[in-house]
Amino acid sequence: MTSHKKTLGFIGIGIMGRPITLRLLDAGCRVKVWNRSPDKLAPVAGAGARICASPGQLVDDSDVVLLCLSDTEAVEALVGNDIVAHGGPDKLLIDLSSIHPEATRRLATELESRCGMGWVDAPVSGGVSGAEQGSLAIMAGGKAEHIAIARQVLAPLYKQLTHMGEVGSGQMTKICNQMIVSCNVLVIAEMMALAKQAGVAAEKIPEALAGGFADSRPLQIVAPEMAAECFEPVKWRVKTLLKDLHMAIDVASRQGKAIPMSGLAGQLLQLHASHGYAEQDPSTLIKLFEID
C-alpha cells in the first residue's frame, strides 16, 4: 500500500505541525487532523485536511497517526488517554515530537502490549523552512518493518531519514542534534555581539565565513537576524532548545557522564528565558551578550 492510499491522522498543528501537514496535503496524502487549540486548524483545513472531533475519532479513522507535540507530557497524555483506547495492530504511531527517550520506550511498550500498535520515534531537524521545502533530516527509532512504512509516509518531508536503531534511538539522536545546535547558536550570539561592539560590519559575517570551517546552517540563518535585530516571525523557540537540553542533562546524569558545554548552554538558555524570551526565537540570544 502506498503512502497516498493510507489515511494519515495528524495531531499537533503548531510551528512545525502546520508546514508538515501542508506539505503532506500538497503531496496528495489524505490527512485528518485534531488540535487542542481548534483555531489553529483553519489553514490546514483550507488546504484539504479533514477535522476530527476528538483524538479518538482521529485514531479510529487513520492508518497512521502522526504526533507533533510540545513535550513528553503532551505525548504521554494523548497516548495514555486516547491512542491506547482506539489503537490496534493494523495501525502505526509515528512521533515527530522531541521527547525523552526513556518515556518513548515506556510508552511504545505500553502501546504495543495494550493494543498491538507499533511505534516509530522520528524527531526532525531542519526547522520550518525544512518542512516547507521537504528537506528535513529525520532520525528514526523502531522495528525495521515500521521504519519502512515511515519512509513511505514521510517521503514528502525529508531529504534524509536514518534508522538509528530500536525505539527511543531516534529521540536520543535528536538530543545529540540539539546539543550541537544549542551550543552553536549561543556562540554565534556571543560572536555577533562582540563583532558589533568592535565596530565590525556584523551583517557581512555570514557571507565572509561562508564555506569556511566556521560556516553552518545556524550561522546562515540566525546571524543575519541577529545583525538586523529582526526576530519575527518566530520559527522556533528558546524554550524548545531549553527543554531538549534538560533532557540531554538528564540522560547524561543517568549514565554518569559529564556534558559541561551543554550544561553551560542550558544555564545560559535558562537565564535568557527568565528575562522573558522563552517564547521568542533563539536569534534573540544576542541580547544576552549585548552591553548597554
Helices and strands as residue ranges (DSSP letters): G 3-5, E 7-11, H 17-26, E 30-34, G 38-41, H 42-46, E 50-51, H 55-60, E 64-67, H 72-78, I 79-83, H 84-86, E 92-95, H 101-115, E 118-121, E 124-125, H 127-133, E 136-141, H 144-153, E 158-165, H 169-197, G 202-204, H 205-209, H 217-228, H 238-254, H 260-272, I 273-277, G 282-285, H 286-289
